[in-house]
Amino acid sequence: MTHPVSLEDIREAAPALHGIVNRTPLLENADVNAMLGGRLLLKAENLQRTGAFKIRGAYWRILHMSAEERATGVVTYSSGNHALGVARAAQLLGSSAVIVMPSDAPAAKMAAVQALGAEIVTYDRDSENSADVVRRIEEESGRIEVPPSAHPLVLAGAGTAALELFEQAGELEARLDAVLVPCGGGGLTASTAIVMAEASPGTKVYGVEPVLFDDTRRSLAARERVGNPKGQRTICDAIMTPIPNDVTFPINLDLLAGGLVASDAEVREAMRFAFEHFRIVVEPGAAVGLAAILSGHFDISGRTVATVITGGNIDAHRFHTLLETE
C-alpha cells in the first residue's frame, strides 16, 4: 500500500525543525526496568515546546504556505495540544490562528492558547461537529485549515518525534520490540508506524486509547472506520476523538500490530508512576501507553518497549486532583 507520507518525507522535515522544536529525551530508569522485568523507554514529548509533540506538524505545515496564505491566517480544531502547537507555529511564522475548541476543554489550555495570540471559537462536542465549524470559518475568512493529523505535512512533522525515538534508542543500544503510542486522531501513531516499518521492521507499533474512546481499536478489528458513541467522557481530554479520520486510518490499518486500551483509573496510576519514578508531569491522554504497560495489558517482560509521552499540558490543581482520586 502507498502511504501519503514516507520515512524520506519525515527525514526531510527533521533539519527544518532543528532549533524550532526540542530534541526531547528518551528516558530510562534501571529500577523501573528491574521492577517490570523488561526495558522501558519513555519519549518525553511533554518537555517539548508548547508542552506536546503537536508543534512539529503544525510548524512544518505552515512553513509550506505562501506569504499570502500566512497573511490570511490558519484555522484548526483541537481540545488543546494541537491548538497550542498551531498558535505558536503561526506566531513564529508571522501568521495568525483561529482555534475551534470544545466548550468543555480545560480552562488552562484555553488560556494558554489565547496567551499565544490565537482566537478561540467554542463548540459543543455532543451537538455540533467541529469540522462544520472549521468549514464555516474557512468559507467566511479564507483561512487555511491545519488539521491535527489529516494532512501529509502534518504527519511528516509529527513523525520527527518517532524518528528521534528510533535514533535515540540506537544511541542507547536498545533494539525496540514495540512502541506504544497514545492515539486520538491517529497521526503520531501512523507516523510512528511508518518510521518503524521502514527503519526498524522488527518493531511492532500499537495505538493506545482510553477505554471509552477506543474508536481506532474497534475500527482495526472491523477493518473500517467505527465511531464512538456520543455523550461519553474520559479524563484523557487530549485524545477524545469521535472517529478515525480517512487519512490516518488506512495507514494504521495497514501497519499497526493492534490497539490497546487503558481505563481512567489506570491512567491516573500511570501519571503518578511517571511523576514518582521519572520526575515528569504527564497529562492524562499522554499516559495511556504507560498505563497499558503498568496495568499488564501489554507485557514487556524480556522485551524492550518504548512509549511516547505525548504531552504535559495540565495545570497543577487538576494534576493534584487526578492523582488524589482513588
C-alpha positions in Angstrom: 0.0 0.0 0.0 1.2 3.5 -0.9 1.0 6.0 2.0 0.7 9.8 1.9 3.9 10.2 3.9 7.2 8.2 3.9 10.3 8.0 6.0 12.0 10.1 3.5 9.4 12.9 4.0 9.9 12.7 7.7 13.7 12.8 7.3 13.3 16.0 5.2 11.3 17.7 7.9 13.8 17.0 10.7 16.5 19.5 9.8 13.9 22.3 9.1 12.6 21.8 12.7 16.1 21.9 14.2 16.2 24.9 16.6 12.4 25.3 16.4 11.5 22.1 18.4 13.3 20.4 21.2 15.0 17.0 20.7 13.2 15.7 23.7 15.0 13.0 25.8 14.3 9.3 25.8 14.1 8.4 29.5 15.1 5.2 31.2 15.1 4.1 34.8 17.1 1.0 35.8 15.0 0.4 38.9 11.8 0.5 36.8 13.3 -1.9 34.4 14.1 -4.3 37.2 10.5 -3.9 38.5 8.9 -4.7 35.1 11.4 -7.3 34.0 12.0 -5.6 30.7 13.4 -2.4 29.3 11.1 0.6 29.3 11.9 3.8 27.4 9.8 7.0 27.6 10.0 9.6 24.8 9.3 12.7 26.8 7.4 15.0 24.4 5.8 16.6 27.5 9.1 18.5 27.6 8.5 19.8 24.0 7.9 23.4 23.2 4.3 24.2 23.9 4.3 21.0 26.1 3.4 18.5 23.4 4.6 17.0 20.1 2.0 18.9 18.1 4.1 21.9 17.2 6.2 19.6 15.0 3.5 19.0 12.4 1.9 22.5 12.8 5.1 24.3 12.0 6.1 22.0 9.1 2.6 22.6 7.5 2.5 26.4 8.0 6.1 26.7 6.8 5.0 25.4 3.4 2.3 28.1 3.0 2.9 31.1 0.8 3.4 34.5 2.3 -0.1 35.4 1.1 -1.6 32.4 2.8 0.2 33.1 6.0 -1.0 36.7 5.9 -4.6 35.4 5.6 -4.1 33.0 8.6 -4.9 29.5 9.6 -7.7 27.7 11.4 -7.9 24.4 13.1 -9.9 22.4 15.7 -8.3 21.0 18.9 -9.0 20.3 22.6 -5.7 21.8 23.5 -2.3 20.4 22.4 -2.7 20.9 18.6 -4.2 24.3 19.4 -1.1 25.3 21.3 1.2 24.0 18.5 -0.7 25.8 15.8 -0.9 29.0 17.8 2.9 29.0 18.5 3.8 28.0 14.9 1.6 30.7 13.4 3.2 33.2 15.8 6.7 32.1 14.9 5.9 32.3 11.1 4.2 35.7 11.2 0.7 34.3 10.7 -2.5 34.2 12.8 -4.7 31.4 14.1 -8.3 30.8 14.9 -8.8 27.7 17.0 -12.1 25.8 17.3 -12.2 24.2 20.7 -14.8 22.1 22.6 -16.5 24.2 25.2 -15.5 21.6 27.9 -11.8 21.9 27.1 -9.6 22.5 30.2 -9.6 26.2 31.0 -5.8 26.2 31.4 -5.4 25.0 27.8 -7.8 27.7 26.6 -5.9 30.4 28.5 -2.6 29.2 27.1 -3.9 29.2 23.5 -5.1 32.8 24.0 -1.8 33.8 25.5 -0.2 32.9 22.2 -2.4 35.3 20.4 -4.9 32.9 18.9 -8.6 33.5 18.7 -10.8 30.7 20.2 -14.3 29.7 18.8 -16.0 27.1 21.0 -18.5 24.4 20.1 -20.5 21.7 21.9 -18.9 18.3 21.2 -22.2 16.4 21.7 -24.4 18.5 19.5 -22.0 20.1 17.0 -19.4 18.9 14.6 -16.0 20.7 14.8 -15.4 20.1 11.1 -18.5 22.0 10.3 -17.4 25.0 12.4 -14.0 25.0 10.8 -15.5 24.8 7.3 -17.7 27.8 8.0 -14.7 29.8 9.2 -12.7 28.8 6.1 -15.5 30.0 3.9 -16.0 33.3 5.7 -12.4 34.2 6.2 -10.3 32.4 3.6 -8.2 30.9 6.4 -6.4 27.6 5.6 -7.0 24.6 7.8 -4.1 23.0 9.6 -5.7 19.7 10.8 -4.4 17.8 13.8 -3.4 14.8 11.7 -5.2 14.5 8.4 -2.5 16.1 6.2 0.8 14.7 4.8 2.9 17.6 6.0 1.4 17.4 9.5 2.1 13.7 9.6 5.7 14.3 8.4 6.4 16.9 11.0 4.9 14.7 13.8 6.9 11.8 12.6 10.1 13.5 13.5 9.3 12.6 17.2 9.3 8.9 16.2 12.5 9.3 14.1 14.2 10.8 17.2 12.9 7.9 19.3 14.4 5.4 16.8 17.8 7.3 16.7 18.0 7.7 20.5 17.2 4.0 21.1 20.1 3.2 18.8 22.3 5.5 20.9 21.2 3.5 24.0 21.9 0.3 22.1 18.3 -0.6 22.6 16.6 -2.8 19.9 13.0 -1.9 20.1 10.5 -4.8 20.2 7.5 -2.5 20.3 6.4 1.2 20.5 3.1 2.1 22.2 1.6 5.5 21.0 -1.3 7.4 22.6 -3.9 7.5 19.8 -6.5 10.2 19.2 -6.7 11.2 15.6 -4.0 8.6 14.9 -1.5 10.9 13.3 1.5 10.3 15.6 0.5 6.6 15.7 0.6 6.5 11.8 3.8 8.4 11.6 5.5 6.2 14.1 4.3 3.1 12.3 5.8 4.5 9.0 9.1 5.2 10.7 9.4 1.8 12.3 8.1 -0.1 9.2 10.9 1.4 7.1 13.7 1.9 9.7 13.1 -1.0 12.1 10.8 -3.6 10.6 11.0 -5.9 13.6 9.4 -3.2 15.8 5.7 -3.5 16.4 3.6 -0.4 16.8 0.4 -0.3 18.9 -2.1 2.5 19.2 -3.4 3.0 22.8 -6.7 4.7 23.7 -8.9 5.5 26.7 -11.4 2.6 27.3 -14.4 4.7 26.3 -12.8 6.2 23.2 -11.3 3.1 21.5 -12.6 4.0 18.0 -9.2 3.1 16.4 -9.0 -0.3 18.2 -12.6 -1.2 17.2 -12.1 0.1 13.7 -9.0 -2.0 13.3 -11.0 -5.1 14.3 -13.8 -4.2 11.9 -11.4 -3.1 9.2 -13.5 0.0 8.6 -13.9 3.3 10.5 -16.2 3.0 13.5 -17.1 6.0 15.7 -17.5 6.4 19.4 -21.0 6.9 21.0 -21.7 10.5 21.9 -22.0 11.6 25.5 -19.1 9.7 26.9 -16.3 11.3 28.9 -12.8 10.4 30.0 -10.1 12.3 31.8 -8.0 11.9 28.7 -9.3 15.1 27.0 -6.5 15.3 24.5 -7.5 12.1 22.7 -11.3 12.2 22.9 -11.8 11.9 19.1 -15.2 10.9 17.6 -13.9 8.6 14.8 -10.7 7.7 13.0 -10.1 10.1 10.1 -9.8 8.9 6.5 -6.1 9.9 6.1 -4.5 8.2 9.1 -6.8 5.2 9.5 -5.7 3.5 6.2 -2.1 3.8 7.4 -2.9 2.4 10.8 -4.9 -0.4 9.4 -2.0 -1.4 7.1 0.8 -1.0 9.6 -0.3 -1.3 13.2 0.2 -4.5 15.2 -3.0 -3.7 17.1 -4.8 -1.5 19.5 -4.8 -1.3 23.3 -6.9 0.4 25.9 -6.5 1.8 29.4 -9.1 2.9 32.0 -9.1 6.3 33.7 -8.0 4.7 36.9 -5.1 3.0 35.2 -4.2 6.4 33.6 -4.2 8.1 36.9 -1.8 5.5 38.3 0.5 5.9 35.3 0.6 9.7 35.8 1.5 9.1 39.5 4.1 6.5 38.4 5.7 8.8 35.9 6.0 11.6 38.5 7.4 9.3 41.2 9.9 7.3 39.1 10.8 9.7 36.2 10.0 13.0 37.8 7.9 14.2 34.9 4.4 15.7 34.7 2.2 13.9 32.2 -1.3 14.8 31.1 -3.9 12.0 31.1 -4.1 11.4 27.4 -0.3 11.2 27.2 -0.1 8.4 29.8 -2.3 5.7 28.2 0.7 3.9 26.7 2.4 3.8 30.1 -0.9 2.8 31.7 -1.3 -0.2 29.3 2.2 -1.4 30.4 1.8 -0.9 34.1 -1.6 -2.5 34.2 -0.4 -5.6 32.5 -2.4 -5.1 29.3 0.9 -5.2 27.5 3.6 -7.3 29.0 7.1 -6.0 28.5 9.0 -8.8 30.4 12.1 -9.8 28.5 11.5 -7.1 25.9 12.5 -3.5 25.1 9.4 -1.3 24.7 9.0 2.4 24.2 6.0 4.6 24.7 5.6 8.2 23.7 4.6 10.6 26.5 2.8 12.9 24.1 2.2 15.9 26.3 2.3 17.5 29.7 -0.3 20.3 29.4 -2.2 20.1 32.7 -2.5 22.7 35.4 -1.2 22.0 38.9 -4.6 21.8 40.5 -6.0 19.3 38.1 -2.9 17.2 38.2 -3.1 17.1 42.0 -6.8 16.3 42.0 -6.4 13.4 39.5 -3.6 11.9 41.5 -5.5 12.1 44.7 -8.6 10.5 43.2 -8.9 6.8 44.0 
